Amino acid sequence: MSKTNDIQKLYYSISEVAEMFGVSNSLIRFWETEFSILKPRKNSRGDRRFTQKDIKNLELIYHLVKEKGFTLEGAKREIQLNKDQLIQKQDNIRRLKDLRRFLQDLKKELERF
């Protein structure tokens, strides 16, 4: 399940990121304090600006905590031990889901004829 939009920006606000994941701003801020892999930049007013890398890391955290049911400590341990493999797996899942969506759209188009 891809949480990111098709059009990519350089930076996303915390509200945009929270909306992508269907969670509250406060949960994003909490995860930032709990997971060292989250390091959003802050502008001069102190507003968080999330990059694509931050969003990928959030996808990983979201997957482990919300979808797989890991505890925070379990998710931290899993990320520490297997981060590269988890990211590769997430990328593969995202590509497969994108391909599936494309094929479903193609099927709908073909059914029109």
C-alpha atoms as an extended CHARMM CRD file, in Angstrom:
* protein
*
       113  EXT
         1         1  MET       CA              0.0000000000        0.0000000000        0.0000000000  PROA      1               0.0000000000
         2         2  SER       CA              1.6260000000        3.1660000000       -1.1410000000  PROA      2               0.0000000000
         3         3  LYS       CA              1.0920000000        6.0840000000        1.1830000000  PROA      3               0.0000000000
         4         4  THR       CA              2.8110000000        8.6320000000       -0.9900000000  PROA      4               0.0000000000
         5         5  ASN       CA              1.1810000000       10.6590000000       -3.7450000000  PROA      5               0.0000000000
         6         6  ASP       CA              2.0610000000       10.2440000000       -7.4080000000  PROA      6               0.0000000000
         7         7  ILE       CA              3.4230000000       13.8070000000       -7.5670000000  PROA      7               0.0000000000
         8         8  GLN       CA              6.4090000000       14.1990000000       -5.2960000000  PROA      8               0.0000000000
         9         9  LYS       CA              7.4360000000       17.4030000000       -3.5930000000  PROA      9               0.0000000000
        10        10  LEU       CA             10.7540000000       18.1290000000       -1.9260000000  PROA      10              0.0000000000
        11        11  TYR       CA              9.1930000000       18.7520000000        1.4750000000  PROA      11              0.0000000000
        12        12  TYR       CA              5.9050000000       17.8730000000        3.1320000000  PROA      12              0.0000000000
        13        13  SER       CA              4.3520000000       19.4600000000        6.1970000000  PROA      13              0.0000000000
        14        14  ILE       CA              3.4610000000       17.3550000000        9.2060000000  PROA      14              0.0000000000
        15        15  SER       CA             -0.2240000000       17.7730000000        8.3440000000  PROA      15              0.0000000000
        16        16  GLU       CA              0.3240000000       16.4170000000        4.8420000000  PROA      16              0.0000000000
        17        17  VAL       CA              2.3040000000       13.4790000000        6.1870000000  PROA      17              0.0000000000
        18        18  ALA       CA             -0.2630000000       12.7040000000        8.8680000000  PROA      18              0.0000000000
        19        19  GLU       CA             -2.9870000000       12.7420000000        6.2170000000  PROA      19              0.0000000000
        20        20  MET       CA             -0.9920000000       10.3580000000        3.9830000000  PROA      20              0.0000000000
        21        21  PHE       CA             -0.9040000000        7.8200000000        6.7890000000  PROA      21              0.0000000000
        22        22  GLY       CA             -4.3080000000        8.5400000000        8.2910000000  PROA      22              0.0000000000
        23        23  VAL       CA             -2.8310000000        9.3490000000       11.6990000000  PROA      23              0.0000000000
        24        24  SER       CA             -2.6630000000       12.4320000000       13.8960000000  PROA      24              0.0000000000
        25        25  ASN       CA              0.0830000000       15.0380000000       13.8390000000  PROA      25              0.0000000000
        26        26  SER       CA              0.8570000000       14.1650000000       17.4380000000  PROA      26              0.0000000000
        27        27  LEU       CA              1.5220000000       10.5180000000       16.5190000000  PROA      27              0.0000000000
        28        28  ILE       CA              4.0120000000       11.6400000000       13.8630000000  PROA      28              0.0000000000
        29        29  ARG       CA              5.7280000000       13.8820000000       16.4410000000  PROA      29              0.0000000000
        30        30  PHE       CA              5.7530000000       10.9910000000       18.9400000000  PROA      30              0.0000000000
        31        31  TRP       CA              7.2920000000        8.5930000000       16.4240000000  PROA      31              0.0000000000
        32        32  GLU       CA              9.9230000000       11.2410000000       15.6910000000  PROA      32              0.0000000000
        33        33  THR       CA             10.9890000000       11.1540000000       19.3530000000  PROA      33              0.0000000000
        34        34  GLU       CA             10.9150000000        7.3410000000       19.4770000000  PROA      34              0.0000000000
        35        35  PHE       CA             12.6550000000        6.4200000000       16.2150000000  PROA      35              0.0000000000
        36        36  SER       CA             16.0870000000        7.8270000000       15.4790000000  PROA      36              0.0000000000
        37        37  ILE       CA             15.6570000000        7.1780000000       11.7380000000  PROA      37              0.0000000000
        38        38  LEU       CA             13.1120000000       10.0340000000       11.6100000000  PROA      38              0.0000000000
        39        39  LYS       CA             14.8820000000       13.3550000000       11.2530000000  PROA      39              0.0000000000
        40        40  PRO       CA             12.6330000000       15.8940000000        9.5580000000  PROA      40              0.0000000000
        41        41  ARG       CA             14.1530000000       19.2740000000        8.9140000000  PROA      41              0.0000000000
        42        42  LYS       CA             12.7040000000       22.3070000000       10.6330000000  PROA      42              0.0000000000
        43        43  ASN       CA             12.3150000000       25.7190000000        9.0710000000  PROA      43              0.0000000000
        44        44  SER       CA             13.0380000000       28.9950000000       10.8390000000  PROA      44              0.0000000000
        45        45  ARG       CA              9.6220000000       28.9050000000       12.5220000000  PROA      45              0.0000000000
        46        46  GLY       CA             10.2470000000       25.3770000000       13.8050000000  PROA      46              0.0000000000
        47        47  ASP       CA              7.7800000000       23.7130000000       11.4020000000  PROA      47              0.0000000000
        48        48  ARG       CA              8.7620000000       20.1900000000       10.4390000000  PROA      48              0.0000000000
        49        49  ARG       CA              9.5190000000       19.5310000000        6.7750000000  PROA      49              0.0000000000
        50        50  PHE       CA              9.5500000000       15.8680000000        5.7850000000  PROA      50              0.0000000000
        51        51  THR       CA             11.5510000000       14.6060000000        2.8060000000  PROA      51              0.0000000000
        52        52  GLN       CA             10.8560000000       11.5240000000        0.6890000000  PROA      52              0.0000000000
        53        53  LYS       CA             13.4200000000        9.6690000000        2.8270000000  PROA      53              0.0000000000
        54        54  ASP       CA             11.4890000000       10.6160000000        5.9780000000  PROA      54              0.0000000000
        55        55  ILE       CA              8.2800000000        9.3990000000        4.3820000000  PROA      55              0.0000000000
        56        56  LYS       CA              9.8850000000        6.0730000000        3.4310000000  PROA      56              0.0000000000
        57        57  ASN       CA             11.0390000000        5.6790000000        7.0210000000  PROA      57              0.0000000000
        58        58  LEU       CA              7.5340000000        6.5250000000        8.2250000000  PROA      58              0.0000000000
        59        59  GLU       CA              6.1050000000        3.9050000000        5.8540000000  PROA      59              0.0000000000
        60        60  LEU       CA              8.4060000000        1.3760000000        7.4670000000  PROA      60              0.0000000000
        61        61  ILE       CA              7.4140000000        2.4070000000       10.9960000000  PROA      61              0.0000000000
        62        62  TYR       CA              3.7260000000        2.4950000000       10.0730000000  PROA      62              0.0000000000
        63        63  HSD       CA              3.9420000000       -0.9730000000        8.5040000000  PROA      63              0.0000000000
        64        64  LEU       CA              5.6330000000       -2.5030000000       11.5200000000  PROA      64              0.0000000000
        65        65  VAL       CA              3.5610000000       -0.7950000000       14.2190000000  PROA      65              0.0000000000
        66        66  LYS       CA              0.1230000000       -0.3670000000       12.6610000000  PROA      66              0.0000000000
        67        67  GLU       CA             -0.0730000000       -3.1910000000       10.1270000000  PROA      67              0.0000000000
        68        68  LYS       CA              2.1160000000       -5.8790000000       11.7020000000  PROA      68              0.0000000000
        69        69  GLY       CA              1.3030000000       -5.0290000000       15.3270000000  PROA      69              0.0000000000
        70        70  PHE       CA              4.8810000000       -4.6410000000       16.5630000000  PROA      70              0.0000000000
        71        71  THR       CA              5.4640000000       -2.8690000000       19.8500000000  PROA      71              0.0000000000
        72        72  LEU       CA              7.5950000000        0.2600000000       19.6040000000  PROA      72              0.0000000000
        73        73  GLU       CA             10.5530000000       -1.5990000000       21.0750000000  PROA      73              0.0000000000
        74        74  GLY       CA              9.9910000000       -4.5180000000       18.7050000000  PROA      74              0.0000000000
        75        75  ALA       CA              9.7910000000       -2.1800000000       15.7200000000  PROA      75              0.0000000000
        76        76  LYS       CA             12.9810000000       -0.3920000000       16.7930000000  PROA      76              0.0000000000
        77        77  ARG       CA             14.7720000000       -3.7230000000       17.1180000000  PROA      77              0.0000000000
        78        78  GLU       CA             13.4880000000       -4.9420000000       13.7510000000  PROA      78              0.0000000000
        79        79  ILE       CA             14.6000000000       -1.7160000000       12.0570000000  PROA      79              0.0000000000
        80        80  GLN       CA             18.0030000000       -1.9050000000       13.7080000000  PROA      80              0.0000000000
        81        81  LEU       CA             18.5460000000       -5.5240000000       12.6400000000  PROA      81              0.0000000000
        82        82  ASN       CA             16.8930000000       -5.5950000000        9.2080000000  PROA      82              0.0000000000
        83        83  LYS       CA             16.3880000000       -2.0260000000        7.9470000000  PROA      83              0.0000000000
        84        84  ASP       CA             17.7960000000       -2.5580000000        4.4530000000  PROA      84              0.0000000000
        85        85  GLN       CA             15.7870000000       -5.7550000000        3.8920000000  PROA      85              0.0000000000
        86        86  LEU       CA             12.6160000000       -4.1440000000        5.2500000000  PROA      86              0.0000000000
        87        87  ILE       CA             13.0130000000       -1.1260000000        2.9770000000  PROA      87              0.0000000000
        88        88  GLN       CA             13.6370000000       -3.3880000000       -0.0270000000  PROA      88              0.0000000000
        89        89  LYS       CA             10.5530000000       -5.4250000000        0.8490000000  PROA      89              0.0000000000
        90        90  GLN       CA              8.4490000000       -2.2510000000        1.1910000000  PROA      90              0.0000000000
        91        91  ASP       CA              9.7350000000       -1.0170000000       -2.1890000000  PROA      91              0.0000000000
        92        92  ASN       CA              8.8810000000       -4.3580000000       -3.8180000000  PROA      92              0.0000000000
        93        93  ILE       CA              5.3950000000       -4.3480000000       -2.2970000000  PROA      93              0.0000000000
        94        94  ARG       CA              4.8500000000       -0.7700000000       -3.4730000000  PROA      94              0.0000000000
        95        95  ARG       CA              5.9400000000       -1.6610000000       -7.0160000000  PROA      95              0.0000000000
        96        96  LEU       CA              3.6910000000       -4.7230000000       -7.0970000000  PROA      96              0.0000000000
        97        97  LYS       CA              0.7100000000       -2.7110000000       -5.8590000000  PROA      97              0.0000000000
        98        98  ASP       CA              1.3950000000       -0.0100000000       -8.4330000000  PROA      98              0.0000000000
        99        99  LEU       CA              1.5710000000       -2.6930000000      -11.1380000000  PROA      99              0.0000000000
       100       100  ARG       CA             -1.6650000000       -4.2360000000       -9.8930000000  PROA      100             0.0000000000
       101       101  ARG       CA             -3.3850000000       -0.8320000000       -9.9670000000  PROA      101             0.0000000000
       102       102  PHE       CA             -2.1020000000       -0.2520000000      -13.5060000000  PROA      102             0.0000000000
       103       103  LEU       CA             -3.3560000000       -3.6460000000      -14.6610000000  PROA      103             0.0000000000
       104       104  GLN       CA             -6.7500000000       -3.0950000000      -13.0450000000  PROA      104             0.0000000000
       105       105  ASP       CA             -7.0400000000        0.2790000000      -14.7840000000  PROA      105             0.0000000000
       106       106  LEU       CA             -5.9990000000       -1.2990000000      -18.0650000000  PROA      106             0.0000000000
       107       107  LYS       CA             -8.5920000000       -4.0350000000      -17.6240000000  PROA      107             0.0000000000
       108       108  LYS       CA            -11.3140000000       -1.4140000000      -17.0510000000  PROA      108             0.0000000000
       109       109  GLU       CA            -10.2510000000        0.4170000000      -20.1910000000  PROA      109             0.0000000000
       110       110  LEU       CA            -10.3190000000       -2.7810000000      -22.2530000000  PROA      110             0.0000000000
       111       111  GLU       CA            -13.7500000000       -3.7150000000      -20.9210000000  PROA      111             0.0000000000
       112       112  ARG       CA            -15.1250000000       -0.4870000000      -22.3710000000  PROA      112             0.0000000000
       113       113  PHE       CA            -14.5720000000       -1.8370000000      -25.9060000000  PROA      113             0.0000000000
